Amino acid sequence: MKNRVAILILSVIVLLAFSSTGTPAPAGPGQPQFPPPGPKRKVVWAMPVAPPNVIHTAVALAKEFGFMDKFNIDVEIKNFEGSTRALTAAITGDVQLGYIDCLVAYGNGVPVVSFYGPTPKVGVVMVARDPIKDIKDLRGKKVGMSSAPGGFIDRMNRAVLEAAGLRPQDVTIVQTTTAGRVPALISGQTDTAIFHYEQASKVLRELKGVRVIYDLYKALPNYQYHVVCGMRSFVQANRDLVSDFVAATILAIRYAYTHRTETIRAAAKITGADERDVSYAYARIVTGCVWARNLGLDMNRIRWTIDFEHQGGVLRNTYRPEEAFDMTLANEALQKAGGPIPVPPGCF
């Protein structure tokens, strides 16, 4: 008996000694698995929007909230004008990970590997002028298109028209620039435009007689909006770093869902948008479960998106989604974030 008591006391002393040196105890179920403090590892992240929209800020929030620091990661964020330029930077080695149009890149022969989907749902809306109050009112109207034919905005417009039971021939497509969307609405050159949430909020505040008539995730419920990937050579050589990076981002999104004020303040700083408009975007994102609190990946959605992009002409070759994803790495990251958490139906 005395020997057993002595062993127990010794065990307690050892545990206390480890605790006092700052060595983390093994994580329990549901607890993040942070590594011991150590040298920072550098990652250059590609953001295909300059400045980023609120919906794009998950990685920047992970940096702002300190989760990247807890995983000993130093993130440098590079902003690009479009995913094509971001992908080019990844191919040349100027960035390591990012939103670089991963599904299309893989289908067009670029050796990328994907492993995370922080924003599975489309986060844009269609705004329209009076007297349009519903997408069925678009017949005969002037639909603004601020991308090239076949580009993202064109595909979003076509999805709205299809949801309304209309064909492209039933409306007049008017080409605009991204910067010219609002002037075109004001002048009457166009009757509609596609905006990210905080942009729509700003338009609603500043222009009379306009309204949001459709949220695009309703028209494209199976569309996978964001996928994170990197060049296969980098990911294979840095698996632990990449899984830590994903875990930090998952934790940041979970934190954002439960810390409204802090998230709005941080996102306003990151994007440069007015806090009123960021608040509008945050409400849309949270109520619509636009950000994923887990991996945000579903192979059926991804398969649908591959076919959608192929039909749109931007992806040369279709493929099985499992070919492009490293789910072993993805699930390692999820476990480092404490494992999956329950989410409402329709969320990720």
C-alpha positions as CSV (number, residue, x, y, z in Angstrom):
1,M,0.0,0.0,0.0
2,K,2.8,2.4,0.9
3,N,4.5,1.7,-2.4
4,R,1.3,2.5,-4.4
5,V,0.9,5.7,-2.5
6,A,4.5,6.7,-3.1
7,I,4.1,6.0,-6.9
8,L,0.9,8.1,-7.0
9,I,2.6,11.0,-5.2
10,L,5.6,10.7,-7.6
11,S,3.2,10.8,-10.6
12,V,1.6,14.0,-9.4
13,I,5.0,15.6,-8.9
14,V,6.0,14.7,-12.5
15,L,2.8,16.1,-13.9
16,L,3.2,19.3,-12.0
17,A,6.8,19.6,-13.2
18,F,5.8,19.3,-16.8
19,S,3.0,21.9,-16.2
20,S,5.4,24.4,-14.7
21,T,7.8,24.2,-17.7
22,G,5.0,25.1,-20.0
23,T,4.9,21.8,-21.9
24,P,1.2,21.4,-22.9
25,A,-0.7,18.4,-21.6
26,P,-2.2,16.1,-24.2
27,A,-5.4,17.6,-25.6
28,G,-8.6,15.9,-24.5
29,P,-11.5,15.2,-26.7
30,G,-12.7,18.4,-28.3
31,Q,-9.7,20.4,-27.3
32,P,-7.3,22.0,-29.8
33,Q,-3.9,20.3,-30.1
34,F,-1.6,23.3,-30.0
35,P,2.1,22.5,-30.4
36,P,4.7,23.7,-27.8
37,P,5.9,27.2,-28.5
38,G,8.7,27.2,-31.1
39,P,10.2,29.0,-34.1
40,K,7.7,30.6,-36.5
41,R,7.2,28.9,-39.8
42,K,6.5,31.2,-42.8
43,V,3.5,30.8,-45.1
44,V,2.7,33.1,-47.9
45,W,-1.1,33.2,-48.5
46,A,-2.7,34.2,-51.9
47,M,-5.8,36.4,-51.7
48,P,-7.3,36.8,-55.1
49,V,-9.2,40.0,-54.2
50,A,-7.6,43.4,-53.3
51,P,-8.8,44.5,-50.8
52,P,-10.4,41.3,-49.6
53,N,-14.2,41.0,-49.0
54,V,-15.5,40.0,-45.6
55,I,-16.2,36.5,-46.9
56,H,-12.5,36.1,-47.8
57,T,-11.1,37.0,-44.4
58,A,-10.9,33.6,-42.6
59,V,-7.1,33.3,-42.8
60,A,-6.6,36.9,-42.0
61,L,-8.9,36.5,-38.9
62,A,-6.9,33.5,-37.8
63,K,-3.8,35.7,-37.9
64,E,-5.6,38.7,-36.2
65,F,-7.1,36.5,-33.4
66,G,-3.8,34.9,-32.7
67,F,-4.5,31.3,-33.7
68,M,-1.7,31.3,-36.3
69,D,0.7,32.3,-33.5
70,K,-0.6,29.4,-31.3
71,F,0.5,27.1,-34.1
72,N,3.8,28.8,-34.6
73,I,2.9,30.1,-38.0
74,D,3.8,33.5,-39.5
75,V,1.4,34.3,-42.4
76,E,2.2,36.8,-45.0
77,I,-1.0,37.7,-47.0
78,K,-0.5,38.8,-50.7
79,N,-3.5,40.4,-52.5
80,F,-4.0,39.9,-56.2
81,E,-6.4,41.2,-58.8
82,G,-8.0,37.9,-59.6
83,S,-7.4,34.2,-59.0
84,T,-5.5,33.8,-62.3
85,R,-2.7,36.0,-61.0
86,A,-2.8,34.3,-57.7
87,L,-2.4,30.9,-59.3
88,T,0.5,32.2,-61.5
89,A,2.2,33.3,-58.2
90,A,1.7,29.9,-56.8
91,I,3.2,28.2,-59.9
92,T,6.3,30.4,-59.7
93,G,6.7,29.8,-56.0
94,D,5.8,33.4,-54.8
95,V,3.0,32.0,-52.6
96,Q,2.4,28.7,-51.0
97,L,-1.3,28.4,-50.3
98,G,-4.4,30.2,-51.2
99,Y,-7.7,30.7,-53.0
100,I,-6.2,30.0,-56.4
101,D,-9.2,28.6,-58.3
102,C,-8.2,25.2,-57.1
103,L,-10.8,23.0,-58.8
104,V,-10.4,24.6,-62.2
105,A,-6.6,24.7,-61.8
106,Y,-6.4,20.9,-61.2
107,G,-8.8,20.2,-64.1
108,N,-6.6,22.3,-66.4
109,G,-3.5,20.3,-65.5
110,V,-1.9,22.4,-62.7
111,P,-0.4,20.0,-60.0
112,V,-2.3,21.4,-57.0
113,V,-3.7,19.5,-54.1
114,S,-6.7,20.7,-52.1
115,F,-7.6,20.1,-48.5
116,Y,-10.0,22.7,-47.1
117,G,-13.2,24.6,-47.9
118,P,-13.6,27.5,-45.4
119,T,-16.5,29.1,-47.4
120,P,-18.5,26.4,-49.1
121,K,-21.5,28.6,-49.9
122,V,-21.6,31.4,-52.4
123,G,-21.4,34.8,-50.7
124,V,-22.8,37.3,-53.2
125,V,-26.2,38.8,-53.9
126,M,-28.0,40.4,-56.8
127,V,-29.1,44.0,-56.2
128,A,-31.7,45.6,-58.5
129,R,-33.3,49.0,-59.1
130,D,-37.0,49.9,-58.9
131,P,-39.4,48.6,-60.0
132,I,-37.7,45.2,-59.8
133,K,-38.7,43.4,-56.6
134,D,-38.2,39.8,-57.5
135,I,-36.1,37.8,-59.9
136,K,-39.2,37.0,-62.0
137,D,-39.4,40.8,-62.7
138,L,-36.1,40.6,-64.6
139,R,-37.7,39.8,-68.0
140,G,-36.9,42.6,-70.4
141,K,-34.5,44.3,-68.0
142,K,-30.8,45.3,-68.3
143,V,-28.6,42.9,-66.3
144,G,-25.2,44.2,-65.4
145,M,-22.2,41.9,-66.0
146,S,-18.9,43.1,-64.5
147,S,-16.8,40.1,-65.6
148,A,-15.8,38.7,-69.0
149,P,-18.3,36.3,-70.7
150,G,-18.0,33.0,-69.0
151,G,-16.5,34.6,-65.9
152,F,-17.8,34.4,-62.3
153,I,-20.4,37.2,-62.6
154,D,-21.7,35.9,-65.9
155,R,-22.2,32.5,-64.3
156,M,-23.9,34.0,-61.3
157,N,-26.3,36.0,-63.5
158,R,-27.2,32.9,-65.5
159,A,-27.9,31.0,-62.3
160,V,-30.3,33.8,-61.2
161,L,-32.1,33.8,-64.6
162,E,-32.4,30.0,-64.5
163,A,-33.9,30.2,-60.9
164,A,-36.4,32.7,-62.3
165,G,-37.3,30.5,-65.3
166,L,-35.7,32.9,-67.7
167,R,-33.2,32.6,-70.5
168,P,-30.3,35.0,-71.3
169,Q,-32.3,36.0,-74.4
170,D,-35.1,37.3,-72.1
171,V,-32.9,40.1,-70.7
172,T,-30.3,42.5,-72.1
173,I,-26.8,41.8,-70.8
174,V,-24.9,45.0,-70.3
175,Q,-21.1,44.8,-69.9
176,T,-19.6,47.0,-67.1
177,T,-16.4,47.1,-65.1
178,T,-16.2,46.1,-61.4
179,A,-15.7,49.8,-60.5
180,G,-18.5,50.8,-62.9
181,R,-21.2,48.7,-61.4
182,V,-22.6,51.4,-59.1
183,P,-22.4,54.3,-61.6
184,A,-24.2,52.0,-64.1
185,L,-27.0,51.5,-61.6
186,I,-27.3,55.2,-60.8
187,S,-27.4,56.2,-64.5
188,G,-29.9,53.5,-65.4
189,Q,-27.4,51.9,-67.8
190,T,-28.1,48.7,-65.9
191,D,-31.0,47.5,-63.6
192,T,-28.9,44.9,-61.7
193,A,-25.5,44.1,-60.3
194,I,-23.8,41.3,-58.3
195,F,-22.1,42.4,-55.1
196,H,-20.5,40.8,-52.1
197,Y,-22.4,41.4,-48.9
198,E,-20.6,44.5,-47.5
199,Q,-20.6,46.0,-51.0
200,A,-24.4,45.5,-51.2
201,S,-24.8,47.1,-47.8
202,K,-23.0,50.2,-48.9
203,V,-25.1,50.5,-52.1
204,L,-28.3,50.0,-50.0
205,R,-27.2,52.8,-47.7
206,E,-26.2,55.3,-50.4
207,L,-28.7,54.7,-53.2
208,K,-32.5,55.0,-53.0
209,G,-34.7,52.7,-54.9
210,V,-32.4,49.6,-54.8
211,R,-32.8,46.3,-53.0
212,V,-31.4,42.9,-52.7
213,I,-33.6,40.6,-54.7
214,Y,-31.6,37.3,-54.5
215,D,-28.9,35.6,-52.4
216,L,-26.9,33.4,-54.9
217,Y,-26.5,30.4,-52.6
218,K,-30.2,29.9,-53.1
219,A,-29.7,29.6,-56.9
220,L,-26.5,27.5,-56.5
221,P,-27.1,25.4,-53.3
222,N,-24.6,22.8,-54.5
223,Y,-21.8,25.1,-55.6
224,Q,-18.5,24.9,-53.7
225,Y,-17.4,28.5,-53.4
226,H,-14.0,28.4,-51.7
227,V,-11.4,25.7,-51.8
228,V,-7.9,26.0,-50.4
229,C,-5.0,24.3,-52.1
230,G,-1.3,24.6,-52.8
231,M,1.2,23.2,-55.2
232,R,1.5,19.5,-54.6
233,S,5.3,19.7,-54.1
234,F,4.9,22.2,-51.3
235,V,2.1,20.4,-49.6
236,Q,3.8,17.1,-49.6
237,A,7.0,18.6,-48.2
238,N,5.2,20.5,-45.5
239,R,2.2,18.4,-44.4
240,D,2.5,19.3,-40.7
241,L,2.7,23.0,-41.4
242,V,-0.3,22.8,-43.8
243,S,-2.5,20.9,-41.3
244,D,-1.6,23.4,-38.6
245,F,-2.5,26.2,-40.9
246,V,-5.9,24.7,-41.6
247,A,-6.5,24.0,-37.9
248,A,-5.8,27.6,-37.0
249,T,-8.3,28.8,-39.6
250,I,-11.0,26.4,-38.4
251,L,-10.6,27.7,-34.9
252,A,-10.7,31.3,-36.1
253,I,-14.0,30.7,-37.9
254,R,-15.5,29.0,-34.8
255,Y,-14.4,31.9,-32.7
256,A,-15.9,34.4,-35.2
257,Y,-19.3,32.7,-35.0
258,T,-19.5,33.3,-31.2
259,H,-17.7,36.7,-31.0
260,R,-19.7,39.1,-33.2
261,T,-18.3,42.5,-32.0
262,E,-14.7,41.4,-32.1
263,T,-15.1,39.8,-35.5
264,I,-16.8,42.8,-37.1
265,R,-14.1,45.1,-35.8
266,A,-11.3,42.8,-37.1
267,A,-12.9,42.3,-40.5
268,A,-13.4,46.1,-40.9
269,K,-9.7,46.5,-40.2
270,I,-8.7,43.8,-42.7
271,T,-11.1,44.9,-45.5
272,G,-11.1,48.6,-45.0
273,A,-15.0,48.5,-45.2
274,D,-17.3,50.6,-42.9
275,E,-18.2,48.7,-39.8
276,R,-21.9,49.1,-40.6
277,D,-21.4,47.2,-43.9
278,V,-19.2,44.6,-42.2
279,S,-22.0,44.1,-39.7
280,Y,-24.4,43.5,-42.5
281,A,-22.0,41.0,-44.1
282,Y,-21.4,39.2,-40.8
283,A,-25.1,38.8,-40.3
284,R,-25.6,37.3,-43.7
285,I,-22.6,35.0,-43.3
286,V,-23.6,33.7,-39.9
287,T,-27.3,33.3,-40.5
288,G,-26.6,31.6,-43.9
289,C,-23.8,29.4,-42.5
290,V,-21.6,30.6,-45.3
291,W,-18.4,30.0,-43.4
292,A,-17.7,26.4,-42.4
293,R,-17.0,25.5,-38.8
294,N,-15.6,22.1,-39.8
295,L,-13.7,21.2,-43.1
296,G,-16.4,22.6,-45.4
297,L,-15.9,19.8,-47.9
298,D,-18.5,17.5,-49.4
299,M,-17.5,15.4,-52.4
300,N,-21.0,15.5,-53.9
301,R,-20.9,19.3,-53.9
302,I,-17.4,19.3,-55.3
303,R,-18.4,16.9,-58.0
304,W,-21.4,19.1,-58.9
305,T,-19.1,22.2,-59.0
306,I,-16.6,20.5,-61.3
307,D,-19.3,19.7,-63.7
308,F,-20.7,23.2,-63.5
309,E,-17.3,24.8,-64.2
310,H,-16.8,22.3,-67.1
311,Q,-20.1,23.2,-68.6
312,G,-19.3,26.9,-68.2
313,G,-16.2,26.4,-70.3
314,V,-13.6,27.3,-67.8
315,L,-12.4,23.8,-66.9
316,R,-11.1,21.6,-69.7
317,N,-11.3,18.2,-68.2
318,T,-13.6,16.7,-65.6
319,Y,-12.3,14.4,-63.0
320,R,-13.2,12.6,-59.8
321,P,-13.0,15.0,-56.9
322,E,-11.1,12.5,-54.8
323,E,-8.2,12.8,-57.2
324,A,-7.6,16.5,-56.3
325,F,-8.0,16.3,-52.5
326,D,-5.8,15.0,-49.7
327,M,-8.5,14.1,-47.1
328,T,-5.9,12.5,-44.8
329,L,-4.3,15.8,-44.4
330,A,-7.7,17.6,-44.0
331,N,-8.8,15.2,-41.3
332,E,-5.5,15.6,-39.5
333,A,-6.1,19.3,-39.4
334,L,-9.7,18.8,-38.1
335,Q,-8.4,16.7,-35.3
336,K,-5.9,19.4,-34.4
337,A,-8.8,21.8,-34.1
338,G,-10.4,19.5,-31.6
339,G,-12.4,17.3,-34.0
340,P,-15.7,18.0,-35.8
341,I,-18.4,20.0,-34.0
342,P,-22.1,19.7,-34.5
343,V,-23.7,22.3,-36.8
344,P,-27.3,23.0,-37.8
345,P,-28.8,21.2,-40.9
346,G,-27.5,22.7,-44.1
347,C,-24.3,24.0,-42.4
348,F,-20.8,22.7,-42.7
